[in-house]
Structures are given as structure tokens and as C-alpha cells.
Amino acid sequence: MTNTGLRSFLISLLVLSGSLLSSLSWASPLKIDNQDRADTWPYGPLVTSGRDMKNARGDNVVYAGANWPGHGEVMIPDGLQYQSIESVVSKIKSVGMNAIRLTYAIQMIDEIYSNDGKDTSVKDSFVKALGQTNGAKVYSQFLAKNPSFNDSTTRLKVFDAVAAECAKQNIFVHLDNHMSRAAWCCSTTDGNAWFGDKDYNVDNWVRGLSYMANHGKSWPALTSMSLRNELRKPDSNSTLRSQSYNWQDWYTNIKKGTDAINSANPDLLIFLSGLDFDTYITPVVQGTALTPGSGRFSTNDFNGYVNKLVLEIHNYQNSASSCSSLKSSLYSSGFQALHTEDSKTVNVFPVLLTEFGFQQTETEWQKTYASCIAEYLSEEKAGWFIWVISGSYYIRSGGQDFEETWGLLNHDWSDWRSPSYIEGGLKPLAKNTAHG
């Protein structure tokens, strides 16, 4: 081979080698991304180890946060006509909370699929939900507070921006499927109650979970997803209620959901919720029969990702007068899974209280329910999300600009509704629990 030929051959070989390396790098982004995530907050992906959630460094992670609804008819996170995304996240951060439970409706994904993969603009979504006059007005307010958005901004882009700001401020994002049809939640007759209910198409639900899990790969702050909020009796469908509302069918369907999420995004933790508005998940903890069948919850049914499963329950026993009774109820409803020393605990998992709440007055937080919940979560070093950050909703049950008296923030989301609770209750709770 001549020198010229050799030189040409070597140059070609170098170009080919570079192309191959480039292709290999492009074909394996997940490995590179995982290494980057392990070295920077949130030090993911998260896993479970016994009763604890842990990051890639082996540190315990405990969520201490607030619910931020985005499952209403507008189908974007509430409050953004009053405050910027940065402002809301900053307020959450300022009191020591480290996480949000960000809710969404499957309807949003259904509409994307029915529109050839294209999402609806926020402008159109406001008008559709609130009417032409009010929708245009609130949309204008939304743009004024969030000037980076414009008429081409889609609903998912708003979710993206929330997740990006949370990453910037080191706030974990837990993505919660609250409803199928976008609306206020919940009742037993709203058509969203149970697998197969009028508005709860199981195939669409599974597709929606997969879509959001995959979409969330671009959100560094996203570390977990739930399957479904507050499963409950489908009272508008007596046949479905009598034949399907049970633990056996629950198990059949939740395995579809967990497989969908894990297949789309294996990094994520997956939260399992129970029955009766997610007020108990005892059969999973105690390993009893999933009635009316005789089968039992088995970690073998989640091959390859059992260390991604977390339990969640809700509690709204606001009339409680005995703290010891309330603690006993929390324990038996699900928190028993934290206690390996209990001989009746068959399956050990992290457990979070993903909803609790109360009127944000100057005195309510000092009563038995609120003070006992805080005491219990602090004792257990358990994660939690209070209902709710929202001072108001775009729309709730037909009422526009709806006042939320349980909201941590006031109506225009500018300040705390109950400063005494924030200082005397919420901040100490966050300090006693938040980790990671």
C-alpha cells in the first residue's frame, strides 16, 4: 500500500471509529444518565430497602411535602394565574418541605392520543374548562405571572416547567394519577371509582401510566409515581361493585399498572394504594388472602422490581378525640409494614401518608387530629404529603376560582393561610421528617 493509500485508510478508520463510538454513546443514554443522577441530586434512582427509601448513595430519603393538584378540568397545576411556578416552589422549599405530589388526569393523555400525539394548548384548555370569557381572562393572568409561556404552550409543557423548577430547588416530584376524567375527586358515583367504572377504562389507564412514566424520564426531580388515587366502591355501577370491588381484582389490576410504569421507566418507585378511598392496605402488609380468592400478595409477582414498591394510605379522621386510637388506626391500616418486629408483619415496605389535612385556621392544627398525625409521622420518621398547597382552584365541582380553606396558601397563593400553623406545626413536622 502506498503512503497516500495508507494515509487514506487510516483517516477512514478513524472516522469510522469515531462514528461507532458516537453511535454507542447515543444508543446507551440511560447508563450515562444514571451515572450523572447518582452523582448529583436527587442521587437516583431511588430504591427501597426494608422499611426505607434510599438513594444511590445509600442515604435514607423521606418525602415531606404537599399535594399540588393538576387533575382538574384545565389539566395543568393549579394557582398559576396568581403566582409563578418559581414562587410556588420557593414557598414549598421555604418551610422545609422537600417534595410535591403532583396530580394529573388520564384524560390528558387520552386526548393526546386522539389528536395524533399532539397535546392541547393551555390557552384552549382554559377556554374549554372555564368558558370563552373567563377562560381568556384567567389565561391572560396565567401568562402575566409566567411570561415564559405563550399561545403555543401545551399542558404537558407546564408540567415540564414545574418539574424543572423542582429540580432547580431540589424538590422531589411524585407524580400521582388522581382521576381518569379530569374533575374534582372524589365520590363513589363519579364514574372514576374503580377499574372498569364508566370513566375508568383500564387499558387507557395503563397506557396513561406508561406515557407519563416515559415522559418523566426528562424530569430529573421525578423519583416516583402512584398507580391511582383513592380507589373506592363504584356505587353508580351495582354489578361492577358486587362482582369486582375486592382485593382479588385490585391485585390483578395493580400488577398491570406496576408493569406499565416499570417497563416505561425502571428508575421510578411505584406507590400502591389500598381500598375504601385508600384508607387501608392491610392485606398486603399482613399477607392475608386477597378475597374473595385465596391468593396472597407475593413479591415474586413483581420480578425484577420488588425494590421499587412503596405503600401509601390516606387519613381524614378529623373528628378524632383520642391520639392513641388514631395512632392505632394508622398502624393497622398500613404503617404496620414499617415494623419488622411485629410477628404479623409479613411484607415490609416503606409507607407514606400521601393525604391528610384540615382547615387552615389559627387553632385547628392544635387539636387532636392534626397534632397527633404530626406526632406519629415524627415518631415513625415516615413520609407524607399534606392536602393541600392550593389556596384556590381554577375550577372545582363547577365553581370557578374556588376557595380552598384547607389550603396552606391563601386564595391568591401569595402567603400562608395560617401563619401560626406554618411556624408551630408544619415547619417542625418537616424538620423532624424530611430527608434527602
Secondary structure, DSSP 8 states (H G I E B T S, - for coil): --HHHHHHHHHHHHHHHHHHHHHHHHH-HHHHHHHHHHHSTT-S--EEETTEEE-TTS-EEB-EEEEE---STT-S-TTTTTS-HHHHHHHHHHTT--EEEEEEEHHHHHHHHHTTT---BHHHHHHHHH-HHHHHHHHHHHHHH-TT--TT-BHHHHHHHHHHHHHHTT-EEEEEEEESSSS----TTSS-SSTTSTT--HHHHHHHHHHHHHHGGG-TTEEEEES-S-----TT-HHHHHHH-SHHHHHHHHHHHHHHHHHH-TTSEEEEE-BTTTTB-HHHHHT---TTSS----GGGGTT-GGGEEEEEE---TT---HHHHHHHHHHHTGGGG-TTSTT--S---EEEEE-----SSSGGGSHHHHHHHHHHHHHT-EEEES---SEEEEETTEEEEE-TT-SB-TTSSSBS-HHHIIIIIHHHHHHH-B-
